[in-house]
Amino acid sequence: MFRRIAPRDLRLGMFVERIDGDWMDHPFWRAGFVIAKATDLLKLQNSVVPSVVIDESRGVAAERIAAANPARPGSSNPPKLSGQSNVARRRPLQAAARTSEALRLNRKVHVWRRAVKDLFLDVQSGKAMRPEACREVVDQISASLAENPKALIRLTRLKSMDNYTFLHSVSVSALLMHLYRHLGREEAEIQEIGLAGLFHDIGKLTVKPSILGKIAPLTDAEREVIRSHPERGRDILERSPDPSQILLDVCLHHHERMDGTGYPMALAGEEISFHARAAAICDVFDALTSVRPYKAAWTPGAALSKMRSWTGAFDPDLLEVFATSMELSVDEVESPAPSDTSSFSINGYSDPSAA
């Protein structure tokens, strides 16, 4: 039986079916869990969410219910809770705080994009590559992920056509660091994979924008140019002082596929490093959830559904770990991909069917 209660009435052992209010008002990416830790209980009790729906058939029943009527998880009109007038009075302040946080994070993302763009343009003009110049960007992305990962990852999906390459680099960096943090990796390795994410597509600087943004089907010659960007990127990075092996590996191999159908070396299975397999997943996920000239943005769930359908493309175990790290709801994870994906299959150079 579902009941909607105030956060202060939550107890250990209750099953949280739904958390009402704005997704930025609490630190939990999804509902559908038992409150098993005192720390999680305190986070919910101290949050500014107006109410929480519990399932008494799956956990401890409510001790005090201010509203007599049971609630459905999808109900748009929750019963009034004692003290709700205080919550209502706080909402303008909450909204202002969320707006301020979103604006602050948006400014950060654009500063990072600008830093990556400036560095890429320096390389394009013939200057030496300086990966270390983006260490501060990686540090700031890492700190923002620790503070509010879902807000950052959601924000990086908002890319325009003209800044895609640079924000895609920021997004892949954030996704990789989030995945590695979820895996419990050492901070030094998290920082290194974040840097590799920023520079995984540096080779696209050598590809004409008319090819990268082409809406019509690519010619065989154009496809070969696109498929050359990992090696071109590796060459650029090798000219920088002391590039790390992770940096070179991710740049060169993020388009390799587990069944050997990728490029540029057609590596398969264990021939592909863990870092490159992780980068392949984050690269394609971000491409699928972004607006491109030849496709609309897909939902995260639809992207994961499509990626699962590409049998042999990705490390299946790592893909499931990545899906878990995103903490989507069951409905989101299992949502179907768009039925018409033909244009993306033709032009999607982050799509394994085009590799």
Residue pairs with C-beta under 8 A, 6 or more apart in sequence:
1 55
1 56
1 57
1 70
2 17
2 53
2 54
2 55
2 56
2 70
2 71
2 72
2 73
3 53
3 54
3 56
3 62
3 65
3 70
3 71
4 20
4 51
4 52
4 53
4 54
4 67
4 71
4 75
4 78
4 79
4 81
5 51
5 52
5 54
5 62
5 64
5 65
5 66
5 81
6 51
6 52
6 66
6 81
6 82
6 83
7 44
7 45
7 46
7 47
7 49
7 51
7 52
8 45
8 83
9 62
9 63
9 64
9 65
9 66
10 16
10 35
10 41
10 44
10 45
10 52
10 54
11 35
11 41
11 60
11 63
12 35
12 36
12 38
12 41
12 60
13 34
13 35
13 36
13 59
13 60
14 34
14 35
14 54
14 59
14 60
14 62
15 33
15 34
15 35
15 54
15 55
15 56
15 58
15 59
15 60
16 28
16 31
16 32
16 33
16 34
16 35
16 44
16 52
16 53
16 54
17 31
17 32
17 53
17 54
17 55
17 73
18 31
18 52
18 53
18 73
19 26
19 28
19 31
19 44
19 49
19 52
19 53
20 49
20 50
20 51
20 52
20 53
20 78
21 48
21 49
21 50
21 51
22 49
22 94
22 95
22 98
23 29
23 150
24 98
24 101
24 102
24 148
24 151
25 47
25 48
25 49
25 94
25 98
26 43
26 44
26 47
26 49
27 43
27 47
28 40
28 43
28 44
29 150
29 326
29 327
29 328
30 327
30 328
30 329
31 53
31 329
32 329
32 330
34 58
34 59
35 41
35 44
35 59
44 52
48 87
48 90
48 94
50 78
50 81
50 84
50 87
51 78
51 81
53 71
53 73
54 62
56 62
66 80
66 81
66 82
66 83
67 78
67 79
67 80
67 81
68 79
69 79
71 78
71 79
81 87
101 148
101 151
102 151
102 155
105 144
105 148
105 151
105 152
105 155
106 155
108 140
108 144
109 152
109 155
109 156
109 167
109 170
112 137
112 140
112 141
112 170
113 163
113 166
113 167
113 170
115 133
115 134
115 136
115 137
116 134
116 137
116 166
116 169
116 170
116 198
117 163
117 166
119 129
119 130
119 133
119 134
120 165
120 166
120 202
120 205
122 130
123 129
123 202
123 205
123 236
124 205
128 239
128 240
128 241
129 202
129 236
129 237
129 239
129 240
130 240
131 195
131 198
131 199
131 237
131 240
131 243
131 247
132 241
134 195
134 198
134 199
135 191
135 195
137 170
137 198
138 173
138 177
138 191
138 194
138 195
138 198
139 191
141 152
141 170
141 173
141 174
141 177
141 194
142 177
142 190
142 191
142 194
144 152
144 174
145 152
145 174
145 177
145 178
145 181
146 181
149 178
150 327
152 174
153 171
153 174
153 175
153 178
153 326
156 167
156 170
156 171
156 174
156 286
157 171
157 286
157 289
157 290
157 297
159 167
159 168
159 171
159 290
159 291
160 291
161 213
161 291
161 293
164 290
164 292
165 201
165 204
165 212
168 201
168 286
168 287
168 290
169 197
169 198
169 199
169 200
169 201
170 198
171 286
171 290
172 197
172 198
172 200
172 201
172 279
172 282
172 283
172 286
173 194
173 195
173 196
173 197
173 198
174 194
174 197
175 197
175 282
175 285
175 286
176 193
176 194
176 196
176 197
176 278
176 279
176 282
177 190
177 191
177 193
177 194
177 197
178 325
179 278
179 281
179 282
179 321
179 322
179 325
180 189
180 190
180 193
180 278
181 190
182 321
182 324
182 325
183 321
183 325
185 193
189 246
192 244
192 246
192 247
193 246
193 250
193 275
193 278
193 279
195 244
195 246
195 247
196 244
196 246
196 247
196 249
196 250
196 251
196 275
196 279
197 250
197 279
197 282
199 233
199 237
199 247
199 250
199 251
200 233
200 250
200 251
200 254
200 279
200 283
201 229
201 233
201 283
202 233
202 236
202 237
202 251
203 228
203 229
203 230
203 231
203 232
203 233
203 234
203 235
203 236
203 251
204 212
204 229
204 233
205 236
206 228
206 229
206 232
207 225
207 226
207 228
207 229
208 225
211 218
211 222
211 225
211 226
212 226
213 293
214 222
214 293
214 294
214 347
215 293
215 294
215 347
217 346
217 347
218 226
218 346
218 347
223 349
223 354
226 349
227 255
227 263
227 264
227 349
227 355
228 264
230 251
230 252
230 253
230 254
230 255
230 263
230 264
231 252
231 264
233 251
233 252
234 248
234 251
234 252
237 243
237 247
237 248
237 251
238 248
246 275
249 273
249 275
249 276
250 275
250 276
250 279
252 264
252 265
252 276
253 265
253 267
253 272
253 273
253 276
253 279
254 276
254 279
254 280
254 283
255 262
255 263
255 264
255 280
255 283
255 349
255 350
255 355
256 262
256 263
256 265
256 266
256 267
256 268
256 271
256 272
256 276
256 280
257 268
257 280
257 312
257 313
257 314
257 352
257 355
258 268
258 269
258 272
258 277
258 312
258 313
258 314
258 315
259 268
259 311
259 312
259 313
260 266
260 267
260 268
260 269
261 312
261 313
261 352
261 355
262 280
262 352
262 355
263 355
272 280
274 318
277 314
277 315
277 318
278 318
278 322
280 313
280 314
281 307
281 314
281 315
281 318
281 319
281 322
282 322
283 350
284 303
284 307
284 313
284 314
284 350
284 351
284 352
285 300
285 303
285 304
285 307
285 322
286 350
287 348
287 350
287 351
288 297
288 298
288 302
288 303
288 306
288 307
288 344
288 350
288 351
289 297
289 298
289 299
289 300
289 303
290 297
291 297
292 344
292 347
292 348
293 347
294 343
294 344
294 346
294 347
294 348
295 341
295 343
295 344
295 348
296 338
298 306
298 337
298 338
299 332
299 335
300 326
300 328
300 332
301 328
301 331
301 332
301 333
301 334
301 335
302 335
302 336
302 337
302 338
303 337
304 319
304 323
304 326
304 328
304 333
305 333
305 334
305 335
305 336
305 337
306 337
306 341
307 313
307 314
307 319
308 316
308 319
309 337
310 352
310 353
313 352
314 352
323 333
344 351
344 354
345 351
345 353
345 354
346 354
347 354
348 354
349 355
